[in-house]
Amino acid sequence: MKLLFPKVLLFFGLFFLTPNYSEGQILNNLKKKAEKKVESEAEKRSERRINEKIDEQFNKAEDVLDGKKQTNKKEVKKGEETSEEFEDTLKKPNVVWSKFDFIPGETVIFEDGPSKDEENGEFPSRWDLVKGQVEIASIDGENVIMFIDGSPEIVPYIKNSKEDYLPEIFTIEFDFYKPFNGNRITVYLYDTKNQKRDQYDMYMDVSSGGVDEKLSKVKGEVPEIDYKNVKDARWIHVSIAFTKGKFKVYMDDTRVINVPHYQGNPTGLSLQAYWAELEEDKPFYFKNIRIAKGGVKYYDRVLSEGKIIVNGIKFDVNKATLKAESMGPINEIHQLMQKESDLNFSVEGHTDSDGGDELNMTLSKARGKAVMDKLIEMGIDKKRLKSDGFGESKPIDNNNTPEGKANNRRVEFVKF
């Protein structure tokens, strides 16, 4: 009304203030103005209808676009959920590594969990410091080795470490936690504090995308995993196998390096976390480090000894739950039984001396059964398998060292 009222006043003002028009002229003028008004109103109505049609078409188009956006959002959301599910799978492994072919060496020569007896905040007792700052920390009640500042580097504290302590056939395994936006770790296959490096000594950068073996210019990527994504802060399992020059590296369940003829002679182990920074919330963590020698093919072992001793089948602490990296040796046993149809096994669990006798006996039987059940699930006829457990009653090594305990924690496949 505020806009219309001044126009009405103006119209009537002009009408009454025009003294020279006759009545006929006035009527004609009114008629013309009325006709123009009608035409104007008709044009406005037409224009409104056209605009309504245009708006209707735009609304339809926007609905289509919004539908596509919603679909894309759903697809992105679905992808994010898939990524989250994968991350959860890695944190709480569901044993699905059917193609994982890494076989740990059968005799442990160095092992560090680290032990639950290690004191929080102290330097790990089974290691020597090359540079930087390294301490024991606790994560979810489990002791780990924390790389704190700069580019920390450590080597195993081994007697006569100046000498070559890696055999012709060996395996190395460890878990490390890569923080969000963390840089990388470097693995040297010689002792950087006590051993001299030659031109062939190997070192690897385990970065956010794979493993780079510098000397041979070989780089391996882990497919379908974006370690540079925001979800890249997580534990990663690394496995290394060296067999008389044949060199393989695995990250989680994927083989990322396969060098058929390595010229050098690996002599030791050094671990470095590049630019770990606790103040920037970028510490690196290591745990479950193991060096083992061997091994002989499973079939040759069963022919010569009547059984296969495997310490690479791992379980959660005080449980019979298989860890994902256990699938390497289990897959190998499965393939052997498929190939040798007359080969039957008693799957027997063994523990170290930690814990009570009764608990260890119960635990070993449960672990033997868990491995047997897994093989049956994979397709082996249950008539070809049975299980048992002997606790700590049949040690094959002493229980006074971490390595001895690691060798005693084993699963045996005894031919029957």
C-alpha positions as CSV (number, residue, x, y, z in Angstrom):
1,M,0.0,0.0,0.0
2,K,2.9,2.4,0.6
3,L,4.0,2.0,-3.0
4,L,0.4,2.1,-4.5
5,F,-0.9,5.0,-2.5
6,P,1.5,7.7,-3.9
7,K,0.7,6.6,-7.4
8,V,-3.1,7.0,-6.8
9,L,-2.5,10.4,-5.3
10,L,-0.5,11.5,-8.3
11,F,-3.1,10.2,-10.7
12,F,-5.9,12.1,-9.1
13,G,-3.8,15.2,-8.6
14,L,-3.1,15.4,-12.4
15,F,-6.8,14.8,-13.1
16,F,-8.1,17.7,-11.0
17,L,-5.3,20.1,-11.8
18,T,-5.9,20.1,-15.6
19,P,-8.5,22.8,-16.3
20,N,-8.4,23.1,-20.2
21,Y,-9.7,19.5,-21.1
22,S,-13.3,19.1,-22.2
23,E,-15.5,16.3,-20.8
24,G,-15.2,14.3,-24.1
25,Q,-11.5,14.6,-24.1
26,I,-11.3,13.6,-20.5
27,L,-13.5,10.5,-21.2
28,N,-11.3,9.6,-24.2
29,N,-8.2,10.0,-22.1
30,L,-9.7,7.9,-19.4
31,K,-10.7,5.2,-21.9
32,K,-7.2,5.1,-23.5
33,K,-5.6,4.9,-20.0
34,A,-8.0,2.1,-19.0
35,E,-7.2,0.2,-22.2
36,K,-3.5,0.7,-21.6
37,K,-4.0,-0.5,-18.0
38,V,-5.8,-3.6,-19.2
39,E,-3.1,-4.3,-21.8
40,S,-0.5,-3.7,-19.1
41,E,-2.2,-6.1,-16.7
42,A,-2.5,-8.7,-19.4
43,E,1.2,-8.4,-20.2
44,K,2.0,-8.7,-16.6
45,R,-0.2,-11.8,-16.3
46,S,1.4,-13.3,-19.4
47,E,4.9,-12.4,-18.1
48,R,4.0,-14.0,-14.7
49,R,2.9,-17.2,-16.5
50,I,6.1,-17.3,-18.5
51,N,8.2,-16.7,-15.4
52,E,6.3,-19.4,-13.6
53,K,7.0,-21.8,-16.4
54,I,10.7,-20.9,-16.4
55,D,10.8,-21.3,-12.6
56,E,9.1,-24.7,-12.9
57,Q,11.7,-25.9,-15.4
58,F,14.5,-24.5,-13.3
59,N,13.1,-26.3,-10.2
60,K,12.9,-29.6,-12.1
61,A,16.5,-29.2,-13.3
62,E,17.6,-28.4,-9.7
63,D,15.8,-31.4,-8.4
64,V,17.6,-33.6,-11.0
65,L,20.9,-32.0,-10.0
66,D,20.2,-32.4,-6.3
67,G,19.3,-36.0,-6.9
68,K,22.6,-36.6,-8.5
69,K,24.4,-34.7,-5.7
70,Q,22.6,-36.8,-3.1
71,T,23.6,-40.0,-5.0
72,N,27.2,-38.8,-5.1
73,K,27.0,-38.0,-1.4
74,K,25.7,-41.5,-0.8
75,E,28.5,-42.9,-2.9
76,V,31.1,-40.9,-1.0
77,K,29.5,-41.8,2.3
78,K,29.6,-45.4,1.2
79,G,33.2,-45.1,0.3
80,E,34.0,-43.5,3.6
81,E,32.2,-46.2,5.5
82,T,34.1,-48.8,3.5
83,S,37.4,-47.1,4.4
84,E,36.4,-46.9,8.1
85,E,35.4,-50.6,8.0
86,F,38.9,-51.4,6.4
87,E,40.6,-49.4,9.1
88,D,38.7,-51.2,11.8
89,T,39.6,-54.5,10.2
90,L,43.3,-53.6,10.5
91,K,42.9,-52.6,14.1
92,K,41.0,-55.7,15.0
93,P,42.2,-58.2,12.3
94,N,39.7,-60.6,10.8
95,V,41.9,-63.4,9.4
96,V,41.4,-63.0,5.7
97,W,45.0,-63.0,4.4
98,S,44.5,-66.0,2.1
99,K,47.3,-64.8,-0.3
100,F,49.8,-63.9,2.3
101,D,52.8,-66.1,1.6
102,F,55.3,-64.9,4.2
103,I,56.8,-67.8,6.2
104,P,58.7,-66.8,9.4
105,G,62.0,-68.4,10.2
106,E,61.7,-71.3,12.6
107,T,64.3,-70.3,15.2
108,V,64.1,-66.9,16.9
109,I,67.5,-65.2,17.4
110,F,66.2,-61.8,18.7
111,E,62.8,-60.9,20.1
112,D,61.5,-57.9,21.9
113,G,57.8,-57.2,22.6
114,P,58.9,-55.1,24.5
115,S,58.5,-57.0,27.8
116,K,55.7,-56.0,30.2
117,D,58.5,-55.8,32.8
118,E,60.1,-52.8,31.0
119,E,59.7,-49.6,33.0
120,N,57.7,-46.8,31.4
121,G,59.8,-43.8,30.5
122,E,63.1,-45.7,30.4
123,F,65.2,-46.6,27.4
124,P,64.3,-50.1,26.1
125,S,66.8,-52.5,27.7
126,R,67.2,-54.8,24.7
127,W,68.4,-52.0,22.4
128,D,71.3,-49.6,21.9
129,L,70.9,-46.0,20.9
130,V,72.5,-44.6,17.8
131,K,70.9,-41.1,18.0
132,G,67.8,-39.2,19.1
133,Q,65.5,-40.0,22.0
134,V,63.7,-43.3,22.5
135,E,61.7,-44.5,25.5
136,I,59.3,-47.2,26.7
137,A,55.6,-46.1,26.6
138,S,52.3,-47.9,27.3
139,I,49.5,-47.9,24.7
140,D,46.2,-49.6,25.7
141,G,48.1,-51.4,28.5
142,E,50.7,-52.7,26.1
143,N,54.4,-51.7,26.2
144,V,55.8,-50.2,23.0
145,I,59.0,-48.5,22.0
146,M,58.4,-44.8,21.4
147,F,60.6,-42.8,19.0
148,I,60.3,-39.3,20.4
149,D,62.5,-36.6,19.0
150,G,64.4,-35.7,15.8
151,S,65.3,-38.8,13.8
152,P,65.8,-41.5,16.5
153,E,67.7,-44.6,15.6
154,I,68.3,-47.8,17.5
155,V,70.0,-51.2,17.0
156,P,69.5,-54.5,18.8
157,Y,71.7,-54.9,21.9
158,I,73.4,-58.2,20.8
159,K,76.7,-59.7,22.1
160,N,79.4,-59.5,19.4
161,S,77.2,-57.2,17.3
162,K,80.2,-56.0,15.3
163,E,80.1,-59.4,13.6
164,D,77.5,-60.5,11.1
165,Y,74.6,-61.9,13.1
166,L,72.1,-62.4,10.2
167,P,72.3,-65.9,8.7
168,E,72.0,-66.7,5.0
169,I,68.3,-67.3,5.5
170,F,66.4,-65.1,7.9
171,T,63.2,-63.2,8.5
172,I,62.5,-59.9,10.3
173,E,59.1,-58.8,11.5
174,F,57.8,-55.7,13.4
175,D,54.8,-53.5,13.9
176,F,55.1,-49.8,13.7
177,Y,52.6,-47.0,14.2
178,K,52.7,-44.2,11.6
179,P,51.2,-41.0,13.1
180,F,49.0,-38.7,11.0
181,N,51.2,-36.7,8.7
182,G,54.2,-38.6,10.0
183,N,57.2,-38.9,7.6
184,R,58.7,-42.4,7.3
185,I,60.8,-45.0,8.9
186,T,64.1,-46.4,7.5
187,V,65.2,-50.0,8.0
188,Y,69.0,-50.6,7.6
189,L,70.1,-54.2,7.1
190,Y,73.3,-53.6,8.9
191,D,74.1,-52.3,12.4
192,T,74.8,-48.6,11.9
193,K,76.5,-48.2,15.3
194,N,78.8,-51.3,15.2
195,Q,79.1,-52.5,11.7
196,K,80.8,-50.9,8.6
197,R,78.6,-50.3,5.7
198,D,79.7,-51.3,2.2
199,Q,78.3,-50.3,-1.2
200,Y,75.7,-53.1,-1.2
201,D,74.3,-52.8,2.3
202,M,70.6,-52.4,1.9
203,Y,68.4,-49.8,3.5
204,M,64.7,-49.2,2.9
205,D,62.4,-46.2,3.3
206,V,59.1,-47.4,4.5
207,S,57.0,-44.3,3.7
208,S,53.4,-43.5,3.5
209,G,53.0,-45.3,0.1
210,G,55.1,-48.4,0.2
211,V,58.7,-49.5,0.5
212,D,61.6,-48.1,-1.5
213,E,64.8,-50.2,-1.7
214,K,67.2,-47.5,-2.7
215,L,70.2,-49.4,-4.1
216,S,68.2,-51.4,-6.6
217,K,65.8,-48.6,-7.4
218,V,62.8,-50.8,-6.7
219,K,59.7,-49.3,-5.1
220,G,56.6,-51.1,-4.1
221,E,53.2,-49.6,-3.5
222,V,50.4,-51.1,-1.4
223,P,47.4,-51.3,-3.8
224,E,44.0,-49.8,-2.9
225,I,45.4,-48.2,0.3
226,D,45.8,-44.5,0.5
227,Y,48.3,-44.1,3.4
228,K,48.4,-40.3,2.7
229,N,44.7,-40.1,3.5
230,V,43.6,-38.5,6.8
231,K,43.1,-42.1,8.1
232,D,46.8,-42.9,7.7
233,A,47.5,-42.9,11.5
234,R,47.5,-46.6,12.3
235,W,49.6,-49.7,13.0
236,I,51.4,-51.4,10.0
237,H,52.9,-54.8,10.0
238,V,56.2,-55.2,8.1
239,S,57.7,-58.6,7.2
240,I,61.1,-59.1,5.6
241,A,62.4,-62.4,4.1
242,F,65.9,-63.0,2.9
243,T,66.9,-66.4,1.4
244,K,70.4,-66.6,-0.1
245,G,70.0,-63.4,-2.0
246,K,66.3,-63.5,-2.7
247,F,64.8,-60.5,-0.9
248,K,61.1,-59.9,-0.2
249,V,59.3,-57.2,1.8
250,Y,55.6,-57.2,2.9
251,M,53.4,-54.5,4.4
252,D,50.4,-55.9,6.1
253,D,49.2,-58.7,3.7
254,T,50.8,-57.3,0.5
255,R,54.2,-58.1,-0.9
256,V,55.7,-54.8,-2.0
257,I,59.3,-55.7,-2.8
258,N,60.7,-58.8,-4.6
259,V,64.4,-58.6,-5.5
260,P,65.5,-62.0,-7.0
261,H,69.3,-61.5,-6.7
262,Y,70.6,-59.1,-4.1
263,Q,74.3,-58.6,-4.4
264,G,75.1,-57.6,-0.8
265,N,75.2,-59.4,2.5
266,P,72.8,-58.1,5.2
267,T,74.7,-58.2,8.5
268,G,72.4,-56.6,11.1
269,L,69.4,-54.4,11.8
270,S,68.8,-50.7,12.5
271,L,65.5,-48.9,12.9
272,Q,65.1,-45.2,12.3
273,A,62.0,-43.0,12.5
274,Y,62.5,-40.0,10.3
275,W,61.6,-36.7,12.0
276,A,59.6,-38.1,14.8
277,E,58.3,-35.2,17.0
278,L,56.4,-35.8,20.2
279,E,55.6,-32.1,20.6
280,E,53.9,-32.0,17.2
281,D,52.0,-35.2,18.1
282,K,54.1,-37.2,15.7
283,P,55.9,-39.9,17.8
284,F,56.4,-43.3,16.1
285,Y,55.8,-46.6,18.0
286,F,57.4,-50.0,17.4
287,K,56.5,-53.4,18.9
288,N,56.8,-57.1,18.3
289,I,60.2,-57.0,16.7
290,R,61.6,-60.4,15.8
291,I,64.6,-61.8,13.9
292,A,64.5,-65.5,13.1
293,K,66.7,-67.8,11.1
294,G,65.5,-70.5,8.6
295,G,63.7,-72.0,7.1
296,V,63.4,-75.4,5.5
297,K,60.4,-76.2,3.3
298,Y,57.6,-77.7,5.3
299,Y,57.5,-80.9,3.2
300,D,61.2,-81.5,3.8
301,R,60.7,-81.0,7.5
302,V,57.8,-83.5,7.8
303,L,59.8,-86.0,5.8
304,S,62.9,-85.8,8.0
305,E,61.4,-85.1,11.4
306,G,57.8,-86.4,11.1
307,K,56.5,-83.0,12.2
308,I,56.6,-79.3,11.4
309,I,57.4,-76.8,14.2
310,V,56.0,-73.3,13.6
311,N,56.5,-70.3,15.9
312,G,55.1,-67.9,13.3
313,I,51.5,-68.7,14.2
314,K,50.6,-65.9,16.6
315,F,47.7,-65.3,19.0
316,D,46.4,-62.5,21.1
317,V,47.9,-62.4,24.6
318,N,46.4,-65.1,26.8
319,K,43.8,-66.0,24.1
320,A,43.3,-68.5,21.3
321,T,42.4,-65.7,18.8
322,L,44.6,-65.9,15.7
323,K,46.5,-62.8,14.6
324,A,46.3,-61.9,10.9
325,E,50.0,-62.5,10.2
326,S,49.5,-66.2,11.2
327,M,47.9,-66.9,7.8
328,G,51.3,-67.2,6.1
329,P,52.3,-70.5,7.7
330,I,48.6,-71.7,7.9
331,N,48.3,-71.1,4.1
332,E,51.5,-73.1,3.6
333,I,50.2,-76.0,5.6
334,H,46.9,-75.9,3.8
335,Q,48.6,-76.0,0.4
336,L,50.8,-78.9,1.6
337,M,47.8,-80.9,2.7
338,Q,46.0,-80.3,-0.5
339,K,49.0,-81.5,-2.5
340,E,49.7,-84.5,-0.3
341,S,46.3,-86.1,0.2
342,D,47.7,-88.9,2.5
343,L,49.2,-86.4,4.9
344,N,47.3,-86.1,8.2
345,F,48.2,-83.8,11.2
346,S,47.7,-83.6,14.9
347,V,47.8,-79.8,15.6
348,E,49.5,-79.3,18.9
349,G,49.8,-76.1,20.9
350,H,52.7,-75.2,23.2
351,T,53.4,-72.3,25.5
352,D,56.3,-70.8,27.4
353,S,56.6,-70.9,31.2
354,D,54.9,-67.6,31.9
355,G,51.6,-68.1,33.8
356,G,50.3,-71.1,35.7
357,D,50.6,-74.7,34.5
358,E,46.8,-75.3,34.4
359,L,46.1,-72.1,32.5
360,N,48.9,-72.8,30.0
361,M,47.6,-76.3,29.4
362,T,44.1,-75.0,28.7
363,L,45.4,-72.2,26.5
364,S,47.6,-74.5,24.4
365,K,44.8,-76.9,23.8
366,A,42.5,-74.0,22.7
367,R,45.2,-72.7,20.4
368,G,45.8,-76.1,18.7
369,K,42.0,-76.4,18.2
370,A,41.8,-72.9,16.7
371,V,44.4,-73.7,14.1
372,M,42.7,-77.0,13.3
373,D,39.3,-75.3,12.9
374,K,40.9,-72.7,10.6
375,L,42.2,-75.4,8.3
376,I,38.8,-77.2,8.3
377,E,37.2,-73.9,7.4
378,M,39.6,-73.6,4.5
379,G,38.5,-76.9,3.1
380,I,40.6,-79.6,4.7
381,D,38.6,-82.8,5.6
382,K,38.2,-82.9,9.4
383,K,39.0,-86.6,9.3
384,R,42.6,-85.6,8.4
385,L,43.1,-83.4,11.5
386,K,43.0,-83.6,15.3
387,S,44.2,-81.2,17.9
388,D,45.9,-81.2,21.3
389,G,47.9,-79.0,23.7
390,F,50.8,-79.6,26.1
391,G,51.2,-76.2,27.8
392,E,54.8,-75.6,29.0
393,S,55.6,-79.3,29.5
394,K,57.6,-79.9,26.3
395,P,60.0,-76.9,25.9
396,I,62.5,-77.0,23.0
397,D,64.5,-74.0,24.4
398,N,65.1,-72.4,27.7
399,N,62.6,-70.0,29.3
400,N,65.2,-67.6,30.6
401,T,65.4,-65.3,27.5
402,P,62.8,-63.7,25.3
403,E,64.2,-65.7,22.3
404,G,63.9,-69.0,24.2
405,K,60.3,-68.2,25.3
406,A,59.5,-67.2,21.7
407,N,60.7,-70.6,20.4
408,N,58.7,-72.4,23.1
409,R,55.5,-70.6,22.1
410,R,54.8,-72.7,19.0
411,V,52.4,-74.9,17.1
412,E,53.5,-78.3,16.0
413,F,52.0,-80.3,13.1
414,V,52.7,-83.9,13.9
415,K,52.1,-86.5,11.2
416,F,49.8,-89.4,12.1
